Amino acid sequence: MPKVGMEPVRRRALISAAIEAIHDRGMGDVTMNDIARRAGVSSALAHHYFGSKDHLLIATMRHLLEELGAEFRRRLADADGPFGRVMAIVEGNFASEQFRPQVISAWLAFYMQAQHDAEAARLLKVYLRRLESNLVHALSDLMPAPAARSAARGVAAMIDGLWLRAALPAVELSADEAVDLVRAYVRNLVDRHARG
């Protein structure tokens, strides 16, 4: 008989194990058995909770998106002024819990999955729209609306590009370096619009 209240704990353990396994072996080589073993549960239980590795990846991405959203909310609550709000979003993307090799690997697997899986594509679209919308809102206090939309796309592209570079074994990139690069880009855009 299953223990009452254990399902959320086991689901979370499976999601954590999936993040680690994807990083260690890659999405293509990891199996539900591998993930279940890492989580300390049976393969049957992993299949019961998630159905398939693809569904587990979707659940993992939902979890990571929730964590990212919570990180943004925490940072935005403490942000000072419009530039501070932009940087809260940028810094949230490179927070220590987000910008670590295991999570970067999971995000890359998710991006690849979104090319072929409708649910992954939908989740990715929601995330990208939300990121851009939050950036446009923050940047609108610093420049005209059309420029804010263009700047938001540029900032989002920089964030994605820096994440991609961080996933490459040949590139060493710290979170501080990434934030500094995006900060300089945003500062340049803001200064250009301030000069007219």
MARDONU-813005 format. One record per residue: x negated, y negated, z of N, C-alpha, C, CB in turn; residue in three letters; residue number from 1. Coordinates in Angstrom, 3 decimals. Atoms other than C-alpha are relative to their C-alpha. Glycine has a CB too. Example, Ala and Ser with C-alpha at 12.3 -4.5 7.8 and 13.67 -1.06 7.14 Angstrom:
! residues 2
       n_X       n_Y       n_Z      ca_X      ca_Y      ca_Z       c_X       c_Y       c_Z      cb_X      cb_Y      cb_Z    r    k
    -0.890     1.190     0.000   -12.300     4.500     7.800    -0.900    -1.200     0.000     0.992    -0.027     1.246  Ala    1
     0.820     1.190    -0.060   -13.670     1.060     7.140     0.770    -1.090     0.730    -0.414    -0.462    -1.415  Ser    2
! end
This chain:
! residues 196
       n_X       n_Y       n_Z      ca_X      ca_Y      ca_Z       c_X       c_Y       c_Z      cb_X      cb_Y      cb_Z    r    k
    -0.847     1.188     0.000     0.000     0.000     0.000    -0.889    -1.247     0.000     0.961    -0.001     1.230  Met    1
     0.837     1.196     0.065    -1.467    -3.389    -0.993     0.178    -0.882     1.225     0.315    -0.793    -1.254  Pro    2
    -0.062     0.903    -1.143    -2.311    -5.835     1.744     0.705    -1.283    -0.415    -1.420    -0.303     0.549  Lys    3
    -0.762     1.209     0.273     0.099    -8.765     1.878    -0.952    -1.205     0.035     1.163    -0.170     1.032  Val    4
     0.807     1.214     0.042    -1.521   -12.064     0.871    -1.355     0.158    -0.652    -0.192    -0.502     1.361  Gly    5
     1.314    -0.232     0.597    -4.515   -10.462    -0.823    -0.064    -0.378    -1.480    -0.381     1.448     0.162  Met    6
     0.037     0.276     1.445    -3.472   -11.199    -4.408    -0.742    -1.294    -0.338     1.416    -0.074    -0.548  Glu    7
     0.743     1.221     0.354    -4.675   -14.849    -4.439    -1.504     0.136     0.260     0.548    -1.190     0.786  Pro    8
     1.413    -0.203    -0.331    -7.944   -13.803    -2.792    -0.671     0.840    -1.076    -0.152     0.677     1.383  Val    9
     0.578    -0.880     1.034    -8.536   -11.033    -5.308    -0.047    -0.680    -1.358     0.802     1.297    -0.107  Arg   10
     0.011     0.738     1.263    -7.560   -13.219    -8.262    -1.184    -0.968    -0.027     1.335    -0.768    -0.199  Arg   11
     1.112     0.962    -0.079   -10.039   -15.852    -7.102    -1.337     0.730    -0.102     0.067    -0.814     1.324  Arg   12
     1.235    -0.790     0.073   -12.730   -13.170    -6.639    -0.265     0.453    -1.436     0.083     1.226     0.938  Ala   13
     0.152    -0.422     1.392   -12.094   -11.907   -10.179    -0.399    -1.178    -0.894     1.304     0.633    -0.510  Leu   14
     0.366     1.189     0.776   -12.300   -15.434   -11.599    -1.460    -0.364     0.254     0.922    -1.193     0.356  Ile   15
     1.412     0.279    -0.321   -15.589   -16.058    -9.771    -0.922     1.025    -0.644    -0.215    -0.010     1.524  Ser   16
     0.802    -1.067     0.612   -16.910   -12.714   -10.982    -0.059    -0.170    -1.519     0.580     1.386     0.357  Ala   17
    -0.017     0.228     1.452   -15.853   -13.550   -14.550    -0.984    -1.102    -0.381     1.424    -0.370    -0.477  Ala   18
     0.937     1.105     0.265   -17.806   -16.821   -14.424    -1.436     0.516     0.042     0.193    -1.151     1.033  Ile   19
     1.357    -0.537    -0.144   -20.914   -14.994   -13.213    -0.332     0.992    -1.120    -0.158     0.682     1.367  Glu   20
     0.245    -1.033     1.006   -20.552   -12.089   -15.649    -0.169    -0.602    -1.395     1.145     1.012    -0.004  Ala   21
     0.122     0.655     1.309   -20.025   -14.327   -18.679    -1.361    -0.663    -0.116     1.130    -1.043    -0.209  Ile   22
     1.318     0.644     0.025   -23.140   -16.242   -17.750    -1.119     1.029    -0.178    -0.226    -0.801     1.292  His   23
     1.062    -1.016     0.040   -25.223   -13.104   -17.251    -0.028     0.796    -1.299     0.163     0.951     1.155  Asp   24
    -0.043    -0.931     1.127   -24.034   -11.056   -20.228     0.623    -0.558    -1.266     0.741     1.209     0.397  Arg   25
    -0.710     0.531     1.154   -22.004   -13.271   -22.548     1.393     0.594    -0.079    -0.773     0.282    -1.290  Gly   26
    -1.398    -0.434     0.066   -18.283   -13.004   -23.211     0.157     1.272    -0.824     0.869    -1.107    -0.589  Met   27
    -0.139    -1.155     0.875   -18.747   -10.445   -25.982    -0.433     1.305     0.638    -0.783    -0.218    -1.239  Gly   28
     0.546    -1.223    -0.586   -20.704    -7.973   -23.865     0.590     0.371     1.354    -1.467    -0.138     0.140  Asp   29
    -0.541    -0.289    -1.321   -18.913    -8.242   -20.547     1.334     0.749    -0.136     0.185    -1.311     0.813  Val   30
    -1.255    -0.757     0.010   -16.069    -5.828   -19.761     0.779    -0.279     1.283    -0.272     1.523    -0.152  Thr   31
    -0.808     0.131    -1.215   -13.230    -5.875   -17.278    -0.587     0.857     1.125     1.469     0.407    -0.277  Met   32
     0.658    -0.836    -1.019   -15.045    -3.032   -15.486    -1.140    -0.757     0.664    -0.530     1.307    -0.625  Asn   33
     1.108     0.787    -0.554   -18.124    -5.264   -15.073     0.518    -1.052     0.974    -0.802    -0.675    -1.129  Asp   34
    -0.550     1.089    -0.818   -16.035    -8.106   -13.719     0.617     0.560     1.279     1.057    -0.805    -0.798  Ile   35
    -0.637    -0.607    -1.174   -14.012    -5.874   -11.393    -1.049     0.475     0.998     0.902     1.177    -0.420  Ala   36
     1.065    -0.486    -0.884   -17.185    -4.281   -10.005    -0.631    -1.163     0.772    -1.082     0.752    -0.816  Arg   37
     0.581     1.182    -0.660   -18.669    -7.727    -9.279     0.941    -0.568     1.063    -0.325    -1.086    -1.040  Arg   38
    -0.991     0.543    -0.926   -15.438    -8.757    -7.561     0.313     0.952     1.147     1.270    -0.330    -0.742  Ala   39
    -0.259    -0.981    -1.049   -15.336    -5.581    -5.477     1.410     0.557    -0.028    -0.260    -0.611     1.333  Gly   40
    -1.334    -0.575     0.140   -11.992    -4.407    -6.851    -0.038     1.031    -1.124     1.071    -1.107    -0.287  Val   41
    -0.058    -1.009     1.063   -10.915    -1.593    -9.153     0.307    -0.669    -1.339     1.068     1.080     0.325  Ser   42
    -0.311     0.474     1.351   -10.708    -2.064   -12.897     1.509    -0.031    -0.209    -0.672     0.897    -1.066  Ser   43
    -1.458    -0.059     0.133    -7.040    -1.055   -12.679     0.653    -1.243     0.613     0.551     1.277     0.672  Ala   44
    -0.554     1.182    -0.651    -6.364    -3.927   -10.271    -0.277    -1.250    -0.842    -0.589    -0.163     1.420  Leu   45
     0.328     1.132     0.873    -8.153    -6.399   -12.561     0.957    -0.046    -1.186    -1.463     0.096    -0.495  Ala   46
    -0.947    -0.067     1.121    -5.995    -5.224   -15.458     1.420    -0.326     0.458    -0.034     1.394    -0.649  His   47
    -1.331     0.287    -0.539    -2.897    -5.396   -13.259     0.207    -1.509     0.144     0.194     0.700     1.365  His   48
    -0.123     1.439    -0.234    -3.565    -9.040   -12.356    -0.063    -0.820    -1.287    -1.088    -0.457     0.939  Tyr   49
     0.254     0.853     1.163    -4.742   -10.316   -15.741     0.336     0.645    -1.347    -1.432    -0.406    -0.005  Phe   50
    -0.362    -0.657     1.240    -3.932    -7.721   -18.404    -1.164     0.279    -0.922     0.985    -0.812    -0.710  Gly   51
     1.131    -0.176     0.909    -7.063    -8.269   -20.476    -1.095    -1.001     0.339     0.446    -0.163    -1.472  Ser   52
     1.126     0.912    -0.189   -10.427    -9.957   -20.522     0.348    -1.392    -0.535    -1.265     0.548    -0.701  Lys   53
    -0.389     1.296     0.563    -9.003   -12.704   -22.749     0.932    -0.760     0.937     0.674     0.194    -1.357  Asp   54
    -0.907     0.655    -0.955    -6.214   -13.400   -20.256    -0.745    -0.444     1.251     1.149     0.944     0.385  His   55
     0.822     0.399    -1.148    -8.766   -13.461   -17.447    -0.788    -1.265    -0.336    -0.965     1.144     0.411  Leu   56
     0.715     1.215     0.395   -10.770   -16.047   -19.408     0.938    -1.207     0.048    -0.600     0.158    -1.418  Leu   57
    -0.975     1.098    -0.058    -7.629   -18.191   -19.753     0.240    -0.404     1.455     1.341     0.413    -0.677  Ile   58
    -0.213     0.299    -1.421    -6.999   -17.917   -16.002    -1.234    -0.681     0.591     0.326     1.294     0.787  Ala   59
     1.253     0.613    -0.463   -10.653   -18.788   -15.377    -0.056    -1.455    -0.437    -1.231     0.773    -0.542  Thr   60
     0.042     1.370     0.479   -10.375   -21.882   -17.536     1.041    -0.868     0.700     0.214    -0.036    -1.504  Met   61
    -0.999     0.766    -0.768    -7.171   -22.953   -15.795    -0.568    -0.379     1.368     1.316     0.822     0.171  Arg   62
     0.615     0.256    -1.295    -9.022   -22.632   -12.516    -1.056    -1.107    -0.111    -0.629     1.289     0.557  His   63
     1.048     1.009     0.172   -12.000   -24.655   -13.797     0.601    -1.369    -0.322    -0.972     0.423    -1.114  Leu   64
    -0.670     1.266     0.304    -9.666   -27.312   -15.206     0.624    -0.618     1.253     1.079     0.215    -1.070  Leu   65
    -0.552     0.506    -1.262    -7.918   -27.589   -11.832    -1.101    -0.584     0.867     0.733     1.118     0.761  Glu   66
     1.122     0.519    -0.782   -11.281   -27.996   -10.106    -0.520    -1.316    -0.567    -1.126     1.024     0.047  Glu   67
     0.458     1.219     0.643   -12.359   -30.614   -12.637     0.974    -1.145     0.266    -0.168     0.221    -1.508  Leu   68
    -1.001     1.020    -0.289    -9.099   -32.506   -12.195    -0.085    -0.501     1.430     1.382     0.541    -0.266  Gly   69
     0.147     0.395    -1.404    -9.535   -32.495    -8.419    -1.251    -0.854     0.194    -0.060     1.245     0.907  Ala   70
     1.243     0.785    -0.063   -13.099   -33.786    -8.862     0.240    -1.417    -0.516    -1.123     0.685    -0.820  Glu   71
    -0.324     1.319     0.545   -11.827   -36.645   -11.053     0.823    -0.811     1.000     0.767     0.139    -1.330  Phe   72
    -0.864     0.722    -0.936    -9.117   -37.567    -8.550    -0.777    -0.496     1.215     1.152     0.894     0.452  Arg   73
     0.822     0.421    -1.142   -11.598   -37.645    -5.656    -0.864    -1.201    -0.367    -0.889     1.162     0.484  Arg   74
     0.906     1.070     0.406   -14.034   -39.826    -7.559     0.753    -1.275    -0.383    -0.859     0.461    -1.165  Arg   75
    -0.769     1.183     0.387   -11.386   -42.141    -9.014     0.568    -0.723     1.221     1.135     0.394    -0.946  Leu   76
    -0.513     0.625    -1.224    -9.954   -42.753    -5.528    -1.038    -0.908     0.646     0.442     1.069     0.995  Ala   77
     1.082     0.795    -0.591   -13.354   -44.139    -4.484    -0.637    -0.980    -0.976    -1.060     0.913     0.539  Asp   78
     0.638     0.824     1.030   -14.163   -45.962    -7.742     0.243    -1.480     0.256     0.518     0.382    -1.389  Ala   79
    -0.064     1.442    -0.191   -14.861   -49.676    -7.625     0.021    -0.693    -1.365    -1.199    -0.499     0.855  Asp   80
    -0.117     0.760     1.234   -13.584   -51.665   -10.602     0.074     0.859    -1.249    -1.146    -0.929    -0.118  Gly   81
    -0.167    -0.731     1.256   -13.104   -50.709   -14.254    -1.228     0.828    -0.402     0.324    -0.970    -1.100  Pro   82
     1.202    -0.758     0.370   -16.712   -49.707   -14.942    -0.177     1.181     0.953    -1.264    -0.914     0.023  Phe   83
     0.079    -1.080    -0.983   -16.677   -47.658   -11.743     0.967     1.130    -0.316     0.279    -0.538     1.390  Gly   84
    -0.968    -1.035     0.373   -13.551   -45.830   -12.953    -0.504     0.827    -1.185     1.357    -0.636    -0.340  Arg   85
     0.574    -0.736     1.131   -15.222   -44.946   -16.252    -1.079     0.951     0.501    -0.584    -0.975    -1.059  Val   86
     1.106    -0.823    -0.481   -18.281   -43.688   -14.418     0.471     1.107     0.933    -1.019    -0.865     0.708  Met   87
    -0.555    -1.075    -0.837   -16.145   -41.702   -11.962     0.380     1.194    -0.871     1.238    -0.502     0.798  Ala   88
    -0.369    -1.076     0.926   -14.829   -39.715   -14.924    -1.250     0.676    -0.542     0.860    -0.544    -1.162  Ile   89
     1.256    -0.548     0.529   -18.305   -39.297   -16.393    -0.691     0.843     1.065    -0.938    -1.137    -0.478  Val   90
     0.700    -0.708    -1.071   -19.863   -38.307   -13.071     0.744     1.256     0.425    -0.191    -0.916     1.197  Glu   91
    -0.773    -1.191    -0.325   -17.009   -35.887   -12.391    -0.334     1.162    -0.915     1.475    -0.302    -0.076  Gly   92
     0.376    -1.046     0.956   -17.983   -33.971   -15.539    -1.359     0.608     0.309    -0.007    -0.561    -1.405  Asn   93
     1.348    -0.477    -0.287   -21.529   -33.630   -14.247    -0.216     0.247     1.499    -1.023    -1.005    -0.514  Phe   94
     0.092    -0.304    -1.435   -20.733   -32.933   -10.577    -0.652     1.373     0.185     1.415    -0.034     0.673  Ala   95
     0.788    -1.217    -0.230   -22.773   -30.141    -9.009     0.812     1.277    -0.170    -0.595    -0.031     1.384  Ser   96
    -0.816    -1.212     0.163   -19.879   -27.640    -8.949     0.397     0.223    -1.452     1.254    -0.085     0.868  Glu   97
    -0.377    -0.109     1.413   -19.075   -28.374   -12.595    -1.202     0.304    -0.889     0.672    -1.288    -0.466  Gln   98
     1.139    -0.041     0.913   -22.479   -28.775   -14.208    -1.062     0.962     0.525    -0.597    -1.410    -0.188  Phe   99
     0.951    -1.047    -0.384   -24.099   -25.501   -13.256     0.026     1.068    -1.082     0.347     0.612     1.411  Arg  100
     0.119    -0.908     1.147   -25.281   -22.813   -15.668     1.166     0.976    -0.164    -1.263     0.778     0.122  Pro  101
    -1.072    -0.977     0.098   -22.555   -20.300   -14.845     1.279    -0.629    -0.554     0.270     0.622     1.366  Gln  102
    -1.216     0.679     0.453   -19.734   -22.799   -15.378    -0.160    -0.464    -1.447     0.327    -1.204     0.918  Val  103
     0.260     0.409     1.381   -21.347   -24.136   -18.544     0.212     1.185    -0.942    -1.441    -0.561    -0.146  Ile  104
    -0.193    -1.199     0.820   -21.437   -20.584   -19.934     1.476     0.343    -0.153    -0.744     1.183     0.609  Ser  105
    -1.436    -0.291     0.067   -17.758   -20.075   -19.070     0.705    -0.981    -0.935     0.633    -0.058     1.409  Ala  106
    -0.599     0.995     0.898   -16.821   -23.326   -20.827    -0.326     0.307    -1.457    -0.489    -1.409     0.359  Trp  107
     0.355    -0.329     1.372   -18.736   -22.301   -23.933     0.809     1.196    -0.505    -1.498     0.293    -0.103  Leu  108
    -0.826    -1.152     0.378   -16.921   -18.952   -23.963     1.430    -0.449    -0.281    -0.017     1.078     1.114  Ala  109
    -1.352     0.526     0.171   -13.651   -20.840   -23.606     0.134    -0.744    -1.330     0.362    -0.929     1.167  Phe  110
    -0.030     0.721     1.273   -14.467   -23.150   -26.525     0.027     0.985    -1.175    -1.221    -0.944    -0.117  Tyr  111
     0.020    -1.010     1.060   -15.252   -20.108   -28.676     1.341     0.724    -0.076    -1.140     1.012     0.236  Met  112
    -1.290    -0.693    -0.044   -12.054   -18.370   -27.563     1.097    -0.864    -0.625     0.370     0.363     1.456  Gln  113
    -1.023     0.918     0.513   -10.044   -21.460   -28.512     0.054    -0.025    -1.526    -0.256    -1.401     0.519  Ala  114
    -0.018    -0.055     1.460   -11.002   -20.948   -32.152     0.970     1.069    -0.516    -1.407     0.274    -0.529  Gln  115
    -0.791    -1.136     0.461    -8.954   -17.726   -32.305     1.222     0.312     0.859    -0.863     1.200    -0.060  His  116
    -1.048    -0.327    -0.954    -6.567   -17.730   -29.353     0.883    -1.231     0.203    -0.604     0.485     1.352  Asp  117
    -0.917     1.145    -0.049    -3.480   -19.964   -29.379     0.104    -0.597     1.395     1.378     0.416    -0.476  Ala  118
    -0.110     0.519    -1.366    -3.231   -20.261   -25.577    -1.265    -0.748     0.397     0.270     1.142     0.993  Glu  119
     1.258     0.688    -0.284    -6.923   -21.166   -25.248    -0.055    -1.318    -0.763    -1.208     0.890    -0.370  Ala  120
    -0.001     1.225     0.808    -6.534   -23.700   -28.066     0.926    -1.047     0.615     0.433     0.306    -1.452  Ala  121
    -0.936     0.926    -0.635    -3.518   -25.229   -26.312    -0.597    -0.616     1.260     1.307     0.717     0.338  Arg  122
     0.635     0.497    -1.226    -5.357   -25.510   -22.987    -1.121    -0.981    -0.320    -0.549     1.167     0.832  Leu  123
     1.107     0.872     0.383    -8.387   -27.032   -24.677     0.530    -1.343    -0.504    -0.871     0.674    -1.079  Leu  124
    -0.596     1.235     0.521    -6.196   -29.560   -26.477     0.505    -0.878     1.146     1.156     0.324    -0.973  Lys  125
    -0.490     0.743    -1.164    -4.549   -30.567   -23.188    -1.168    -0.649     0.734     0.789     0.930     0.957  Val  126
     1.173     0.535    -0.698    -7.940   -30.980   -21.519    -0.605    -1.176    -0.768    -1.057     1.104     0.195  Tyr  127
     0.638     1.046     0.805    -9.404   -33.029   -24.399     0.858    -1.260    -0.048    -0.265     0.508    -1.423  Leu  128
    -0.896     1.166     0.002    -6.343   -35.291   -24.594    -0.015    -0.717     1.343     1.431     0.426    -0.343  Arg  129
    -0.001     0.597    -1.342    -6.359   -35.827   -20.841    -1.297    -0.766     0.257     0.192     1.090     1.075  Arg  130
     1.295     0.676    -0.169   -10.071   -36.666   -20.797    -0.009    -1.309    -0.778    -1.165     0.912    -0.468  Leu  131
     0.007     1.202     0.834    -9.692   -39.114   -23.660     0.976    -1.049     0.537     0.355     0.357    -1.450  Glu  132
    -0.992     0.927    -0.540    -6.545   -40.658   -22.160    -0.517    -0.693     1.262     1.307     0.741     0.304  Ser  133
     0.560     0.592    -1.218    -8.242   -41.179   -18.789    -1.099    -1.003    -0.327    -0.549     1.094     0.922  Asn  134
     1.072     0.916     0.404   -11.234   -42.766   -20.497     0.571    -1.259    -0.648    -0.968     0.699    -0.970  Leu  135
    -0.622     1.167     0.637    -9.047   -45.035   -22.656     0.579    -0.913     1.074     1.109     0.436    -1.004  Val  136
    -0.603     0.799    -1.072    -7.162   -46.172   -19.555    -1.077    -0.789     0.762     0.786     0.912     0.976  His  137
     1.069     0.677    -0.747   -10.389   -46.982   -17.694    -0.713    -1.040    -0.860    -1.015     1.024     0.522  Ala  138
     0.729     0.917     0.881   -12.057   -48.627   -20.698     0.848    -1.180    -0.453    -0.509     0.745    -1.210  Leu  139
    -0.884     1.073     0.467    -8.998   -50.763   -21.570    -0.140    -1.279     0.805     1.429     0.458     0.047  Ser  140
     0.246     1.199    -0.810    -9.879   -53.128   -18.739    -1.330    -0.664    -0.351     0.020     0.356     1.484  Asp  141
     1.325     0.512     0.338   -13.317   -53.651   -20.284    -0.115    -0.471    -1.445    -1.030     1.056     0.260  Leu  142
     0.056     0.350     1.433   -12.508   -54.089   -23.994     1.390     0.121    -0.602    -1.008     0.917    -0.768  Met  143
    -1.316    -0.115     0.644    -9.591   -54.389   -26.430     0.390     1.461    -0.225     0.004    -0.752    -1.338  Pro  144
    -0.526    -1.370     0.101    -7.372   -51.327   -26.831    -0.592     0.811    -1.150     1.488    -0.047    -0.156  Ala  145
     0.592    -0.824     1.078    -8.643   -50.226   -30.291    -1.454     0.380     0.297     0.069    -0.754    -1.339  Pro  146
     1.391    -0.290    -0.352   -12.235   -50.488   -29.088    -0.069     1.013     1.134    -0.736    -1.287     0.395  Ala  147
    -0.032    -0.951    -1.119   -11.330   -48.610   -25.883     0.254     1.413    -0.506     1.084    -0.399     1.024  Ala  148
    -0.270    -1.334     0.563    -9.909   -45.722   -27.934    -1.238     0.562    -0.687     1.173    -0.060    -0.999  Arg  149
     1.216    -0.435     0.688   -13.040   -45.561   -30.073    -1.102     0.333     1.007    -0.484    -1.089    -0.977  Ser  150
     1.021    -0.231    -1.029   -15.324   -45.832   -27.032     0.295     1.288     0.772    -0.069    -1.201     0.973  Ala  151
    -0.371    -1.215    -0.731   -13.376   -43.082   -25.246    -0.391     1.244    -0.790     1.512     0.013     0.297  Ala  152
     0.406    -1.142     0.833   -13.956   -40.730   -28.170    -1.512     0.182     0.030     0.479    -0.191    -1.451  Arg  153
     1.456    -0.076    -0.055   -17.638   -41.576   -28.137    -0.496     0.554     1.325    -0.600    -1.366    -0.237  Gly  154
     0.399    -0.488    -1.325   -17.941   -40.993   -24.384     0.327     1.487     0.132     0.707    -0.810     1.121  Val  155
    -0.383    -1.413    -0.072   -16.034   -37.690   -24.618    -0.943     0.857    -0.846     1.460     0.191    -0.470  Ala  156
     0.930    -0.744     0.855   -18.271   -36.584   -27.494    -1.380     0.109     0.650    -0.118    -0.676    -1.378  Ala  157
     1.285    -0.063    -0.704   -21.366   -37.471   -25.474     0.050     1.033     1.119    -0.374    -1.382     0.571  Met  158
    -0.142    -0.964    -1.094   -20.092   -35.464   -22.516    -0.076     1.420    -0.556     1.340    -0.219     0.762  Ile  159
     0.010    -1.344     0.595   -19.382   -32.435   -24.706    -1.381     0.349    -0.556     1.055     0.098    -1.117  Asp  160
     1.320    -0.250     0.581   -22.704   -32.783   -26.514    -1.053     0.286     1.051    -0.430    -1.176    -0.831  Gly  161
     0.972    -0.225    -1.072   -24.680   -33.005   -23.296     0.233     1.347     0.677     0.074    -1.131     1.036  Leu  162
    -0.297    -1.326    -0.534   -22.887   -29.937   -21.952    -0.551     1.083    -0.916     1.511     0.181     0.184  Trp  163
     0.504    -0.972     0.966   -23.747   -28.072   -25.132    -1.528     0.090     0.062     0.454    -0.375    -1.421  Leu  164
     1.468     0.000    -0.102   -27.398   -29.110   -24.897    -0.454     0.705     1.284    -0.547    -1.453    -0.034  Arg  165
     0.372    -0.625    -1.273   -27.485   -27.996   -21.258     0.120     1.514    -0.060     0.869    -0.541     1.128  Ala  166
    -0.170    -1.450     0.127   -26.364   -24.523   -22.353    -1.156     0.655    -0.751     1.309     0.310    -0.707  Ala  167
     1.093    -0.549     0.799   -29.385   -24.105   -24.614    -1.214     0.271     0.873    -0.370    -0.957    -1.142  Leu  168
     1.154    -0.333    -0.851   -32.313   -22.307   -22.976    -1.215    -0.890    -0.259    -0.390     1.446    -0.211  Pro  169
     1.174     0.803     0.348   -34.811   -24.546   -24.788     0.091    -1.434     0.514    -0.185    -0.015    -1.500  Ala  170
    -0.204     1.381    -0.433   -33.371   -27.759   -23.303     0.161    -0.053     1.514     1.234    -0.616    -0.696  Val  171
    -0.175     0.254    -1.433   -33.804   -28.922   -19.738     0.684    -1.342     0.154    -1.368     0.026     0.768  Glu  172
    -0.778     1.220    -0.164   -31.200   -31.483   -18.781     0.657     0.027     1.372     1.065    -0.147    -1.128  Leu  173
    -0.616     0.066    -1.325   -30.263   -32.490   -15.269     1.293    -0.809    -0.079    -0.977    -0.627     1.036  Ser  174
    -1.251     0.759    -0.070   -26.901   -33.898   -14.277    -0.302    -1.493     0.068     0.843     0.438     1.226  Ala  175
     0.352     1.420    -0.110   -28.573   -37.185   -13.340    -0.410    -0.584    -1.351    -1.134    -0.188     1.011  Asp  176
     0.395     0.467     1.337   -30.163   -37.479   -16.795     1.214    -0.168    -0.884    -0.990     0.976    -0.651  Glu  177
    -1.199     0.061     0.832   -26.844   -36.743   -18.463     0.839    -1.226     0.355     0.834     1.284     0.162  Ala  178
    -0.785     1.155    -0.437   -25.005   -39.346   -16.381    -0.682    -1.294    -0.431     0.196     0.021     1.533  Val  179
     0.730     1.207     0.396   -27.737   -41.921   -17.061     0.150    -0.292    -1.491    -1.479     0.141     0.352  Asp  180
    -0.164     0.185     1.443   -27.460   -41.351   -20.822     1.390    -0.545    -0.331    -0.235     1.326    -0.739  Leu  181
    -1.364     0.462     0.274   -23.687   -41.792   -20.810     0.208    -1.399     0.577     1.042     0.986     0.589  Val  182
    -0.125     1.333    -0.609   -23.899   -44.787   -18.447    -0.601    -1.064    -0.928    -0.701    -0.038     1.392  Arg  183
     0.650     0.957     0.902   -26.330   -46.521   -20.820     0.859    -0.235    -1.238    -1.401     0.503    -0.411  Ala  184
    -0.873     0.116     1.168   -24.004   -45.817   -23.753     1.210    -0.880     0.315     0.463     1.394    -0.469  Tyr  185
    -1.179     0.774    -0.390   -20.961   -47.205   -21.916    -0.389    -1.450     0.260     0.668     0.611     1.253  Val  186
     0.452     1.364    -0.309   -22.903   -50.221   -20.634    -0.258    -0.785    -1.290    -1.283     0.035     0.872  Arg  187
     0.258     0.640     1.278   -24.033   -50.995   -24.175     1.293    -0.424    -0.687    -0.786     0.931    -0.900  Asn  188
    -1.288     0.321     0.620   -20.462   -50.846   -25.479     0.693    -1.147     0.719     0.906     1.227    -0.010  Leu  189
    -0.654     1.049    -0.794   -19.133   -53.009   -22.647    -0.687    -1.332    -0.245    -0.022     0.350     1.512  Val  190
     0.743     1.251     0.215   -21.887   -55.597   -23.097     0.254    -0.559    -1.387    -1.500     0.223     0.202  Asp  191
    -0.257     0.454     1.373   -21.311   -55.746   -26.841     1.369    -0.681    -0.101    -0.075     1.191    -0.985  Arg  192
    -1.327     0.613     0.045   -17.607   -56.461   -26.317     0.077    -1.262     0.848     1.048     0.993     0.464  His  193
     0.021     1.202    -0.830   -18.332   -59.003   -23.589    -0.611    -1.180    -0.765    -0.789     0.261     1.298  Ala  194
     0.637     1.059     0.792   -20.540   -60.934   -26.018     0.893    -0.460    -1.137    -1.333     0.481    -0.557  Arg  195
    -0.932     0.378     1.056   -17.697   -60.945   -28.534    -0.526     0.390    -1.308     0.286    -1.460     0.010  Gly  196
! end
